[in-house]
Amino acid sequence: MRIGSEAHKERFCRQFIDSHQRFDPETLPWPELDEAALGRMRAVPFWQEVLHTERRAGAIVCAFAGTITDPLVREAIDLQGIEEERHAQLLGVMIRRYGLPAEERPLEAIGPDLHTAFADFGYGECIDSFLGFGVFKIARQSEFLPDKLFQIFDTLMLEETRHIVFFVNWMAWQEAMRGRGAGWWRALVSARFYGRAIRRLVSTVRQGQKANDGKDFSATQASVFLDGFTFRRFVEECYAENARRMADFEADLLRPRFLPSLARAALSGLRLLPVRASTARS
């Protein structure tokens, strides 16, 4: 299938539209949590940031959808906007239900260049999803929270996976439509936007550390989540979970490749190092 062709557009749009699920966050099977689980949830310091990010994501995607002239692409991006807004609604329900420390902050202005805003968001979501796959699996294995809650989170993870597959195919399609479909050109565009996304991620981490005295979790709660946690294990889990989730999509659709390729290279290098009994925790 030629990237940028009508068949390509039909494939990645229809895959996204047909896999959309309808549900109401209020009526999900939210479990009752004991005091220990509530304490672990309330010790996580970034619920407010996650809520703000999802609200802003919905605003960006919905605004960008209004600029699309192709009816099929517009339908798909409209659906993505609905899903992003629903993510924020789901987080809001969870925050209220479990009394988590988070408040809604005013959204920043998106700016006039909606195409760049959507591209920045898409590449950032590719990075967040890849890292999130590993974090999600490790947290679930450590039984940081009841599995019924992870089942709800898994719905969000599935939608995020669909979003990034749709995004990289849309990005390649629209570059080809502009006469810039060569592989080397797509690589340059990706390098530019991934660089911007990584800088934003580093800035966010630094701000979070400053706000929480350099810690992401309290010392007590971190031991539950990070037991046996090493950098190598984290990379392995991200890489394996990414491969597992991407296997659900048709083989002729593009997938995000930057972080999986980087992780594969890192793991190859780590295997050349001598195995040590004690490893630094990340």
MIBAMAR-709719 format. One record per residue (C-alpha): residue in one letter; x, y, z; residue number from 1. Coordinates in pm, 1 decimal, always signed. Example, Ala and Ser with C-alpha at 12.3 -4.5 7.8 and 13.67 -1.06 7.14 Angstrom:
REM MIBAMAR-709719
{pt "a" {+1230.0 -450.0 +780.0} 1}
{pt "s" {+1367.0 -106.0 +714.0} 2}
//
This chain:
REM MIBAMAR-709719
{pt "m" {+0.0 +0.0 +0.0} 1}
{pt "r" {+149.7 +334.0 -102.6} 2}
{pt "i" {+182.3 +583.2 +183.2} 3}
{pt "g" {-23.4 +890.0 +99.5} 4}
{pt "s" {-262.1 +706.7 -131.1} 5}
{pt "e" {-639.8 +709.3 -104.4} 6}
{pt "a" {-623.2 +346.1 +8.5} 7}
{pt "h" {-384.5 +442.6 +287.8} 8}
{pt "k" {-614.9 +720.2 +407.8} 9}
{pt "e" {-916.6 +489.1 +395.7} 10}
{pt "r" {-731.0 +220.7 +592.0} 11}
{pt "f" {-600.5 +426.9 +884.5} 12}
{pt "c" {-916.7 +635.6 +917.8} 13}
{pt "r" {-1156.2 +340.8 +901.5} 14}
{pt "q" {-947.1 +141.9 +1146.9} 15}
{pt "f" {-971.0 +428.0 +1393.5} 16}
{pt "i" {-1340.0 +499.2 +1342.4} 17}
{pt "d" {-1449.9 +135.5 +1351.5} 18}
{pt "s" {-1259.1 +64.6 +1675.2} 19}
{pt "h" {-1416.9 +354.8 +1866.9} 20}
{pt "q" {-1599.5 +244.5 +2182.8} 21}
{pt "r" {-1883.9 +422.1 +2355.2} 22}
{pt "f" {-1900.5 +438.4 +2733.6} 23}
{pt "d" {-1986.1 +681.5 +3012.0} 24}
{pt "p" {-1707.1 +736.2 +3269.9} 25}
{pt "e" {-1969.1 +783.8 +3543.0} 26}
{pt "t" {-2111.7 +434.1 +3495.2} 27}
{pt "l" {-1782.5 +239.6 +3478.8} 28}
{pt "p" {-1740.1 -34.5 +3743.7} 29}
{pt "w" {-1535.9 +175.5 +3984.2} 30}
{pt "p" {-1416.0 -46.8 +4270.8} 31}
{pt "e" {-1433.9 +35.7 +4639.2} 32}
{pt "l" {-1081.1 +93.3 +4772.3} 33}
{pt "d" {-951.7 +18.0 +5118.3} 34}
{pt "e" {-752.3 +274.3 +5313.3} 35}
{pt "a" {-418.5 +132.0 +5201.8} 36}
{pt "a" {-506.9 +161.2 +4830.7} 37}
{pt "l" {-654.6 +507.2 +4882.7} 38}
{pt "g" {-335.4 +612.4 +5058.4} 39}
{pt "r" {-122.4 +494.1 +4766.4} 40}
{pt "m" {-341.7 +675.6 +4513.7} 41}
{pt "r" {-343.4 +997.5 +4715.6} 42}
{pt "a" {+35.8 +984.0 +4751.7} 43}
{pt "v" {+78.9 +1008.4 +4374.1} 44}
{pt "p" {+153.9 +1378.1 +4317.2} 45}
{pt "f" {+74.4 +1417.6 +3947.8} 46}
{pt "w" {-303.3 +1367.5 +3915.9} 47}
{pt "q" {-354.7 +1740.9 +3869.4} 48}
{pt "e" {-95.7 +1752.6 +3590.4} 49}
{pt "v" {-247.8 +1449.0 +3416.6} 50}
{pt "l" {-596.1 +1602.7 +3434.3} 51}
{pt "h" {-468.3 +1930.6 +3293.1} 52}
{pt "t" {-283.6 +1750.9 +3012.6} 53}
{pt "e" {-593.6 +1555.2 +2909.4} 54}
{pt "r" {-816.0 +1864.5 +2916.0} 55}
{pt "r" {-565.8 +2051.4 +2700.1} 56}
{pt "a" {-538.2 +1752.7 +2464.8} 57}
{pt "g" {-913.0 +1757.1 +2408.5} 58}
{pt "a" {-906.7 +2131.1 +2338.5} 59}
{pt "i" {-620.9 +2098.1 +2086.2} 60}
{pt "v" {-769.4 +1803.2 +1896.7} 61}
{pt "c" {-1120.4 +1951.0 +1880.9} 62}
{pt "a" {-985.7 +2286.2 +1760.9} 63}
{pt "f" {-768.4 +2123.1 +1495.5} 64}
{pt "a" {-1056.0 +1904.2 +1373.3} 65}
{pt "g" {-1239.0 +2221.7 +1272.9} 66}
{pt "t" {-965.1 +2301.7 +1020.2} 67}
{pt "i" {-984.1 +1966.2 +833.9} 68}
{pt "t" {-1157.3 +1969.7 +494.7} 69}
{pt "d" {-1135.9 +1599.1 +409.3} 70}
{pt "p" {-1463.5 +1445.6 +542.3} 71}
{pt "l" {-1317.8 +1108.4 +641.2} 72}
{pt "v" {-1013.2 +1252.0 +816.9} 73}
{pt "r" {-1237.2 +1509.1 +986.5} 74}
{pt "e" {-1464.3 +1231.6 +1117.3} 75}
{pt "a" {-1167.9 +1042.9 +1263.4} 76}
{pt "i" {-1012.5 +1348.1 +1430.6} 77}
{pt "d" {-1352.9 +1452.9 +1564.6} 78}
{pt "l" {-1374.0 +1110.8 +1729.1} 79}
{pt "q" {-1027.0 +1149.9 +1874.0} 80}
{pt "g" {-1133.6 +1481.5 +2023.6} 81}
{pt "i" {-1432.0 +1309.7 +2185.2} 82}
{pt "e" {-1204.3 +1041.3 +2329.2} 83}
{pt "e" {-951.8 +1294.4 +2463.4} 84}
{pt "e" {-1228.9 +1491.8 +2632.7} 85}
{pt "r" {-1366.5 +1166.9 +2775.0} 86}
{pt "h" {-1023.2 +1086.9 +2921.6} 87}
{pt "a" {-1040.2 +1413.5 +3113.6} 88}
{pt "q" {-1396.1 +1332.3 +3224.2} 89}
{pt "l" {-1285.6 +987.4 +3343.2} 90}
{pt "l" {-999.1 +1135.3 +3543.5} 91}
{pt "g" {-1237.1 +1390.5 +3691.6} 92}
{pt "v" {-1474.0 +1114.2 +3803.5} 93}
{pt "m" {-1185.4 +921.4 +3958.3} 94}
{pt "i" {-1048.7 +1230.4 +4135.5} 95}
{pt "r" {-1388.2 +1309.6 +4288.6} 96}
{pt "r" {-1468.1 +949.5 +4377.5} 97}
{pt "y" {-1142.3 +879.3 +4560.3} 98}
{pt "g" {-1070.1 +1227.6 +4693.6} 99}
{pt "l" {-743.7 +1271.0 +4501.5} 100}
{pt "p" {-540.8 +1593.5 +4534.2} 101}
{pt "a" {-615.9 +1770.9 +4204.0} 102}
{pt "e" {-792.3 +2084.5 +4090.3} 103}
{pt "e" {-870.9 +2211.9 +3742.2} 104}
{pt "r" {-636.3 +2484.5 +3622.9} 105}
{pt "p" {-727.2 +2730.6 +3347.1} 106}
{pt "l" {-614.6 +2607.6 +3004.7} 107}
{pt "e" {-344.8 +2799.6 +2822.3} 108}
{pt "a" {-426.0 +2956.8 +2486.7} 109}
{pt "i" {-353.5 +2712.4 +2204.8} 110}
{pt "g" {-230.8 +2972.5 +1958.3} 111}
{pt "p" {-313.2 +3033.2 +1592.5} 112}
{pt "d" {-97.7 +2753.1 +1444.6} 113}
{pt "l" {-329.1 +2460.5 +1511.9} 114}
{pt "h" {-141.9 +2225.5 +1278.4} 115}
{pt "t" {+181.3 +2262.4 +1477.5} 116}
{pt "a" {-10.3 +2233.7 +1805.0} 117}
{pt "f" {-168.2 +1907.2 +1688.4} 118}
{pt "a" {+166.0 +1772.1 +1561.7} 119}
{pt "d" {+339.8 +1865.0 +1888.1} 120}
{pt "f" {+64.2 +1691.9 +2080.2} 121}
{pt "g" {+80.5 +1380.8 +1860.8} 122}
{pt "y" {+455.1 +1330.1 +1891.9} 123}
{pt "g" {+435.3 +1397.2 +2265.0} 124}
{pt "e" {+164.2 +1132.9 +2291.1} 125}
{pt "c" {+389.9 +883.5 +2111.0} 126}
{pt "i" {+656.5 +932.5 +2379.5} 127}
{pt "d" {+410.5 +933.4 +2670.1} 128}
{pt "s" {+240.2 +617.1 +2547.7} 129}
{pt "f" {+562.2 +420.2 +2500.4} 130}
{pt "l" {+681.5 +507.9 +2850.5} 131}
{pt "g" {+332.5 +459.2 +2989.9} 132}
{pt "f" {+314.7 +104.3 +2857.2} 133}
{pt "g" {+608.3 +4.8 +3078.9} 134}
{pt "v" {+491.5 +198.7 +3384.4} 135}
{pt "f" {+141.4 +53.7 +3352.5} 136}
{pt "k" {+267.1 -305.2 +3333.5} 137}
{pt "i" {+509.7 -267.1 +3626.1} 138}
{pt "a" {+245.1 -98.6 +3841.3} 139}
{pt "r" {-2.3 -374.7 +3762.0} 140}
{pt "q" {+247.4 -650.6 +3837.4} 141}
{pt "s" {+335.5 -485.9 +4169.4} 142}
{pt "e" {-36.7 -472.6 +4260.2} 143}
{pt "f" {+1.1 -103.2 +4336.3} 144}
{pt "l" {-379.4 -79.2 +4301.7} 145}
{pt "p" {-663.8 -333.0 +4270.6} 146}
{pt "d" {-683.9 -501.8 +3931.5} 147}
{pt "k" {-1039.5 -374.5 +3874.6} 148}
{pt "l" {-899.0 -22.4 +3863.2} 149}
{pt "f" {-627.2 -128.7 +3619.9} 150}
{pt "q" {-900.4 -272.8 +3396.7} 151}
{pt "i" {-1047.8 +77.1 +3371.6} 152}
{pt "f" {-705.6 +227.1 +3302.7} 153}
{pt "d" {-650.2 -33.4 +3032.1} 154}
{pt "t" {-937.4 +123.3 +2835.2} 155}
{pt "l" {-742.5 +448.7 +2829.8} 156}
{pt "m" {-423.1 +269.3 +2728.2} 157}
{pt "l" {-603.0 +105.9 +2435.3} 158}
{pt "e" {-733.6 +441.6 +2317.4} 159}
{pt "e" {-391.2 +602.7 +2350.1} 160}
{pt "t" {-246.0 +320.9 +2138.6} 161}
{pt "r" {-508.2 +382.7 +1870.0} 162}
{pt "h" {-434.5 +755.0 +1881.9} 163}
{pt "i" {-62.5 +723.2 +1813.3} 164}
{pt "v" {-108.4 +469.2 +1531.1} 165}
{pt "f" {-363.9 +699.1 +1371.0} 166}
{pt "f" {-137.0 +1000.1 +1422.7} 167}
{pt "v" {+178.6 +860.7 +1259.7} 168}
{pt "n" {-25.0 +742.3 +960.1} 169}
{pt "w" {-202.9 +1076.9 +932.3} 170}
{pt "m" {+130.2 +1259.9 +956.5} 171}
{pt "a" {+285.1 +1046.8 +680.2} 172}
{pt "w" {-28.7 +1077.3 +465.5} 173}
{pt "q" {-53.1 +1455.3 +484.9} 174}
{pt "e" {+321.3 +1499.1 +419.0} 175}
{pt "a" {+282.3 +1280.5 +107.8} 176}
{pt "m" {-18.0 +1489.1 +0.5} 177}
{pt "r" {+209.9 +1792.7 +13.8} 178}
{pt "g" {+463.4 +1620.9 -211.6} 179}
{pt "r" {+698.7 +1540.0 +78.4} 180}
{pt "g" {+641.4 +1168.2 +113.0} 181}
{pt "a" {+1002.3 +1050.2 +86.5} 182}
{pt "g" {+1119.2 +842.8 +381.2} 183}
{pt "w" {+1416.0 +1069.1 +453.9} 184}
{pt "w" {+1189.4 +1374.2 +468.1} 185}
{pt "r" {+949.3 +1203.5 +709.6} 186}
{pt "a" {+1248.2 +1111.0 +927.6} 187}
{pt "l" {+1363.0 +1473.9 +940.6} 188}
{pt "v" {+1015.0 +1595.6 +1031.4} 189}
{pt "s" {+985.9 +1329.3 +1302.0} 190}
{pt "a" {+1329.9 +1416.4 +1443.0} 191}
{pt "r" {+1228.5 +1781.2 +1471.7} 192}
{pt "f" {+902.3 +1714.3 +1652.9} 193}
{pt "y" {+1042.6 +1437.4 +1873.9} 194}
{pt "g" {+1316.2 +1676.5 +1981.5} 195}
{pt "r" {+1054.8 +1933.2 +2079.2} 196}
{pt "a" {+854.0 +1667.2 +2266.1} 197}
{pt "i" {+1157.2 +1546.8 +2462.6} 198}
{pt "r" {+1243.7 +1901.0 +2568.2} 199}
{pt "r" {+888.1 +1950.7 +2694.6} 200}
{pt "l" {+901.1 +1619.6 +2881.5} 201}
{pt "v" {+1229.2 +1708.0 +3053.3} 202}
{pt "s" {+1087.3 +2046.8 +3151.6} 203}
{pt "t" {+774.8 +1884.2 +3296.3} 204}
{pt "v" {+980.8 +1635.2 +3500.0} 205}
{pt "r" {+1196.0 +1913.5 +3643.2} 206}
{pt "q" {+890.7 +2116.5 +3737.9} 207}
{pt "g" {+736.3 +1812.9 +3905.9} 208}
{pt "q" {+1053.3 +1739.0 +4103.6} 209}
{pt "k" {+1074.5 +2099.8 +4219.4} 210}
{pt "a" {+710.5 +2098.9 +4328.4} 211}
{pt "n" {+757.5 +1773.2 +4521.1} 212}
{pt "d" {+1104.2 +1826.1 +4671.6} 213}
{pt "g" {+1265.9 +1619.3 +4400.1} 214}
{pt "k" {+1042.7 +1315.5 +4460.0} 215}
{pt "d" {+773.4 +1160.1 +4244.2} 216}
{pt "f" {+625.9 +951.6 +4528.2} 217}
{pt "s" {+660.2 +957.7 +4902.9} 218}
{pt "a" {+937.4 +728.3 +5023.6} 219}
{pt "t" {+690.8 +485.3 +5179.4} 220}
{pt "q" {+467.8 +447.6 +4874.0} 221}
{pt "a" {+759.1 +433.4 +4629.4} 222}
{pt "s" {+885.2 +108.3 +4780.7} 223}
{pt "v" {+556.7 -62.2 +4686.8} 224}
{pt "f" {+574.1 +48.3 +4325.0} 225}
{pt "l" {+948.2 +29.5 +4264.1} 226}
{pt "d" {+1031.4 -304.8 +4423.6} 227}
{pt "g" {+1279.8 -472.3 +4188.3} 228}
{pt "f" {+1266.2 -175.1 +3951.7} 229}
{pt "t" {+1577.2 -115.4 +3737.8} 230}
{pt "f" {+1641.9 +92.0 +3429.2} 231}
{pt "r" {+1693.9 -219.8 +3220.4} 232}
{pt "r" {+1370.4 -375.2 +3338.6} 233}
{pt "f" {+1182.9 -54.4 +3263.9} 234}
{pt "v" {+1316.3 -39.1 +2906.9} 235}
{pt "e" {+1241.8 -408.8 +2854.8} 236}
{pt "e" {+883.5 -368.7 +2976.2} 237}
{pt "c" {+824.3 -59.4 +2760.5} 238}
{pt "y" {+963.7 -234.2 +2454.2} 239}
{pt "a" {+774.8 -560.3 +2510.9} 240}
{pt "e" {+443.6 -392.3 +2590.6} 241}
{pt "n" {+474.2 -162.8 +2290.0} 242}
{pt "a" {+533.7 -463.3 +2062.7} 243}
{pt "r" {+239.3 -650.4 +2214.7} 244}
{pt "r" {-3.8 -362.6 +2174.5} 245}
{pt "m" {+112.6 -273.2 +1824.2} 246}
{pt "a" {+62.8 -634.1 +1710.7} 247}
{pt "d" {-313.9 -576.3 +1728.1} 248}
{pt "f" {-303.0 -342.4 +1427.1} 249}
{pt "e" {-297.6 -436.3 +1059.8} 250}
{pt "a" {+53.1 -499.3 +931.1} 251}
{pt "d" {+36.6 -236.5 +654.8} 252}
{pt "l" {-27.8 +51.5 +896.5} 253}
{pt "l" {+268.4 +256.6 +1015.4} 254}
{pt "r" {+366.3 +249.8 +1382.6} 255}
{pt "p" {+571.9 +493.0 +1591.1} 256}
{pt "r" {+933.1 +376.2 +1553.5} 257}
{pt "f" {+1158.3 +630.2 +1725.7} 258}
{pt "l" {+1141.7 +511.8 +2087.4} 259}
{pt "p" {+1113.8 +138.9 +2004.6} 260}
{pt "s" {+1430.1 +170.4 +1792.3} 261}
{pt "l" {+1606.2 +367.0 +2067.4} 262}
{pt "a" {+1499.9 +109.1 +2327.6} 263}
{pt "r" {+1619.6 -180.0 +2110.3} 264}
{pt "a" {+1960.3 -14.8 +2072.5} 265}
{pt "a" {+1979.0 +55.0 +2446.2} 266}
{pt "l" {+1893.6 -305.5 +2532.7} 267}
{pt "s" {+2156.3 -433.2 +2289.7} 268}
{pt "g" {+2413.6 -213.7 +2461.8} 269}
{pt "l" {+2303.1 -319.4 +2810.6} 270}
{pt "r" {+2344.6 -686.3 +2718.5} 271}
{pt "l" {+2711.0 -618.3 +2644.5} 272}
{pt "l" {+2770.4 -482.8 +2994.2} 273}
{pt "p" {+2865.9 -720.1 +3276.2} 274}
{pt "v" {+2572.6 -827.2 +3492.0} 275}
{pt "r" {+2593.9 -668.4 +3834.0} 276}
{pt "a" {+2409.6 -774.9 +4143.1} 277}
{pt "s" {+2327.8 -418.7 +4241.0} 278}
{pt "t" {+2179.0 -176.5 +3990.6} 279}
{pt "a" {+2087.6 +186.3 +4035.3} 280}
{pt "r" {+1718.2 +251.4 +4060.1} 281}
{pt "s" {+1559.9 +509.4 +3830.0} 282}
//
